[in-house]
Amino acid sequence: MSGKHCTLYRDVQALAPVIRDFKAQTAGGSARLSGLCGFDGFIDTFVRLQTPPSMAEFGPKVAAAAGVAASYPARHLGDKFGGNGPLFAAALNDIHAGQIDVTYIGALGHPEVLPIFQAALGGKTKRLYTLGRAAQSTCLEFTDGKVMLNDMSACAEVTWERLLECVGQTALDEELKAARFISAVNWGKLPHAGEIWSQLAARLAQLGVPAKKVFYFMDLAEFETRPLADREDLLARMAPITRQCQTLLSFNLKEAWQMGEVFGGAYHGRQDAASVAELADFLRSRIEVDRVIVHPNNGAACASAGGTVYVPGPHCRAPLISTGAGDNFGAGCLAAALKGLEDAGIVLAGNCASGHFVRSGRSASFADMAKLLETWGGGTLTERL
């Protein structure tokens, strides 16, 4: 660790003071906030593998069938709007019970927003802008994770130039002047996202928006296909963004391991709370952002100038759905930051948002999170809500 203070909350009982603060700061209303989310868009086809039900069992069976063939029973669950950005935007609206103005900019169809996105986001956003064709994913759902098969050819159409063309400089400036937050996710699949992220922060400064007024949430999503040069380019963009905005950079545990390797950190396979907290601190000491968040499936760590915290989560052993859990986690973190919560409260909100989503298939409100905390603390939290 860097030597700064580290707090590891081991269980929900230890979280009692954090939970009290969370409930106090999220119970009442507040001024209506507005901001931007982006910039991807996927149509997801969901498939639930029935036998074998787990990735751990499925992998060896597929390997054993190499060179021959294999067939497995599965259940098609239908198509759904997807992409990290749309799922994040919808969850952020739901957490605030609709009392927030979200403008979504992303790949929602060409030349117009596709009906599947209009139906899903039209009532949860102030405005939708489409930058081009939606990408396509087939999501293989297992009891212990998921496999995403992505046709990402449309992702290259998402560029800064395209954004200016579709939104317009005047409209974009009005959005930025009113914004209290920007959520920029799925860098891993959007080859030109880095420039968009940088340009938005630079434009805030050009418009005279005070430094640190805007929360800037960033999630790289799965980025193992991006070469080292791309990762280094992105990391170089963090300092200018952070000078202008309050930055939160979020990783799931696998992504954090991979980013740690960029700096020579050997964390792969280390999943205990202390190691996750140490990894968050390790990354923040090397990346110029205000907060680094690392979230395994059973908790989350946050490292900032004030130190590092690890908060356990209401882990669900048999998720109803896993696709979208990370986006709900991120939306919970941003929503809590907008409410003024400190680091422990921020990741507690993320844990509760994702824990509620995987049990119910729907995004939580702050009130839903409070109820979940009651049952979790009382030992009566079930696998379904």
N, C-alpha and C positions, 0 to 999 in steps of 0.2 A: 504493500500500500504506500501511498505518497506521504504518510505520516499525519494526514488530516484525520479528523474524528470519523469513526465508522460505527454505526449502530445497526446491529442485526436483530430484528424482531423475529423471535423464533416461532411464535404461534399467535392465534387471534386474541388470546387473553392479554398478551404483552402489548397488543395494539390498542388497548382501551383508551389511552389519552389521544392517540391519533384519530380513532373513530369518533371520539367526542368532538374534536375540532372539525372533522369532516362533516358531521351532521350539522353542526352549528353554522358552518360557512356555506352549506349547500341547501339548507332548509328554506330560506326566504327567497324572495324575488330579487332581481337586480336589474340594472339598466340593460336594455336590449342591445346586444353586441352584433357586429357584422364583420364579415371577412371572406376570404377566398379559400377554396379547396381545389386541388387538381392533382394530376393532369392526364390520367389514363382513362380507360374505359374498356371493359371486357364483357362479353356475353359468355357466361359460364354454364356449361352442361354438367350436371352432377350425376355421378354414378357411385353407388354404394356397393362395394364388394361384399358378397355374402359368405363365400367360402373360398379361400381362407379370409377371416375378417380383419386380420392385422397385417401391417406392413412387415413385421418381423417374420411372419409365416409366409407371406406372399413372395418376398424377395428370393429366398432359396428355391422356391418352387419354380419361379420364372428362370432362374439361373440353370436349374436342372433340366429345363425343357429347351434350352438353347440348341438350335440346329434341328429341332423337331417341330413341335407345336404344343400349344396348351389352350385349355378352355376353362373358364371359371364362371360360376353363376353370379350375376350382378343384377342390381335393381336400378333402373333409370329413374332419377328423381325430378327430371325436367330441367328447363332452362331458367336462368335467373340473371338479373343484372349483376355485374361484377366489376372487378378492378379495385385496387386498393383505394383510389380516390373516391369513387362513388359510394363504396361501403363506408368509408370514413365519414363522408359528408352526411349520409343518412343517419349514422349513429350519433354524430355530433348534434344534429337536430333533435333526435329522440332524447338524448341525455338532458337537453334543455327543455324538453316537453314542447318543442316548437317555438320557444321564445328566444330565437336567435335567427339572424339573417345570414344565410350561407349562399354565396354565389359559387356555382361549380363551373369550372372550365376544363374540358377534357375531350377525349375521343369518343364521342357519343353517337356517331353516325354521320353519313354524308349523303346528300347535302344538308339534311335536317336531323334533329335529334330523333333517334329511333323510338318507336312506341314503348319498348320495354324500359327504356331509361326515363321517358316522360312519365310513365305510370309510376315508376319507383321513386323518382326524385322530384317530379313536378310540384308535389305538395309539401316537399321537405326543403326546398331551396327557394331563395328569392328570385334567382335567375339562372338559366342554363345556357352555356355557350359550347357549341361543338366545334372541335378542331379537325375532325376527319373521321375515317372509318373506325369502328370499334374492333378491337382484337378479339380473338376467340380462345377459350380455354375449355378443356375437359378435365374435371376435377374428380379424381378417384379417391373416394372417402374410405378411410379405414378406422378402426377403433383406436389406433395409436398414432394417427397422423393422416396425411393426405399426399397424393402425387398429382401435380399440376402439369398437364400436357398443353403447352401454349403455342398457338400460332400468333407470333408477334410481328408479322410483317407490317401491320398498320402502325406500330408504335413509332416507326421512323418518321411518320408524318407530323408528329407532335414537336413543333419547333417554336422558338421565340418569334420568328417572322410570321409563322402561321397564326400564333396567338394574337399578335398585333393586327393582322389582317381580319381575323374573325371577331375580335372584341372591339378593336378600335382604340387608339391612344386616348381619346377624350374619355370614353366610358371606363377604360382601365384606370385612368388617373382618378376618376371619381370614386371607383371602388377602393383604390389604395388609400386615398385620403380619409375614407371612413373606416378603414379596416382596423380591427384590434387583433386579428390573427390571420396567418397564412398557414395552410397545411399543404405540404408538398411531399408526395409519397410516390413510391414505386420507381425510384431512380434506376433500379436494376434492370427494368425492362424498357425504359425510355432512353434511347441513346443520346438525345439532345436535352434531357431534363436539366442538366447542370447549368446550362446557359440561362434557362428560364428562371431557375432558383436565384442565380446571381442578379439577373436583370431586374427582378421584382424588388429585391432589397435595394439595389442601386437607385431605382426609380422612387422608392420611398424617401431616400435621402434628397434626391433632386426636387421632390415636391415639398420639402421642408417638414416632413413628418418627424417628430422628435425621436431621437435615438432611444431604443428600448421600449417604446410605446407598444409595438406590435410583437406578439408572440409568434414565433416561426417554428412550426413543428415539422420535422423531417424524418422520414423513414425510408431507408434504402431498399427495403424488401429483398427478395432473393437476388444476389448480385454476383454469384460465383462465376457466371459467364463473362463478366466484365473484366478486361485485362487490368494488370497492375497499373498501367499508365492512366487508365480511366479513373481508378480509385484515387491515385495521387492527384489528378486534376480536380476531382471533387473535393478532396481534403483541403486543397489550396483555396477553394472558394469559401470555406467555412469562416475564415477570419473576417473578411469584409461583410458577410451576412451578419455575423455576430456583433460587429461594431454598430450595426443599425438596429438589430432586432434581439429580442430575448429568445435564444435558440434552444430547442430541445431536439436532440438527435437520438433516435430510438432504434434498437436492434433486437431481434429475437436472439436466443442464445447461440444458435448456429452461425448467424451472421456476425455476432460479436466475436466468436472464435476466429472467423475468417478475417475480420478486420484487425484483430489482435495480431495475426500472423504478418500483416503488413508492417508492423512495428517490431517484429521479432518476439512477440509474446507467445508462449507455449501454454495455452489454456484449453486446447481441444480435449473434450471428454470430462472436464471438471465441471460438475453440476451442483455441488454443495453451495449453500448460501454464502459462505465466506469467500469462496472462489468467484462466484458471480459478482459479488460486491467488489472484490479486488479487480476483476476484469473491467467493470464499469469505471473504477478509479483510474486504472491503467490507460484506458482509452481517452478519458477526459483530460488526462495529463498530457496527451499527445495530439488531441484534436481541439481546435480553438472554437469551442462551443460553450454555452452556459451550463447545459445539463446533458449528460449522457445517460440514457436509460437502457438497461439490458433486462429482457424478460424471458426466462424459461417458462415452461407450462405451469409451474407451481408457485410463482412469485415474481418479484421484480426488484431490481436495484436501480438507484439513481445516484449519480455522482455530480456534485456541483462545487462551487467555491467554498461552500459551508461544510463539506465533507461528503460522506457516502452513507446511504441507508439501504437496507434490504428489508422488504416487506413480503411476508408469505401471502399466498393467494388461496381462494376457495377452490382448490383443485378438483376438477371433475374427471373421474376415471373413465367414464363412457360418454363422451360428448354426443349430443344430438346432432351437432354440426360443428365442424372445425374451421371451414373456410369462412373468413370474416372475423374470426376471433381476435387476430392481431390488429385489425383495423378498429374494432371496438375497443381494444386495449388502448390504442393510440388516441382515439377520440376521448376516452375517459381521462387520459393524462392531460390532454390539452384543455378539456372542459374544467378540470380541477385547477389547472394553472390560471385560467381566466377568472376563476373564483377567488384567487389569491392564496391557495393552499401552498404549504411548503412541500419539500421533496417527498417526505413520507406519505403525505396526503395525496400527492400527485400519482404516485405509483399504486397506492391503495385504490384510488378511483379506477385506474387502468385495470387492476386485478379484478375489481368487482364488475366492471363493465364487461370484460371478457368472460368472467365466471358466470354471469347472468346469461350472456348470449349463448354459450355452448350448452347450457341447460334448457333454454327455452326456445332458441331459434329466433329471438327478437332482441333488439337493442334495449338496454335499460334506460330509465330516467334516473335522476338523482334520488327520487323517492324509492324507486325499485332497488337501487343500491343500498339505501338505508335499511330496507326490509331484509335484503340478503344478509347484511351485516348482523342484523338481529338474530336471524336463524343460525348463521354461522357461529356467532359468539355463544349461542345457546345450545349448540351441539345438535341442532335439528335440521341442518341443511341437507337437502336430498339431491339426488342426481338429476332430477327434473323439476322445473318450475312451471 
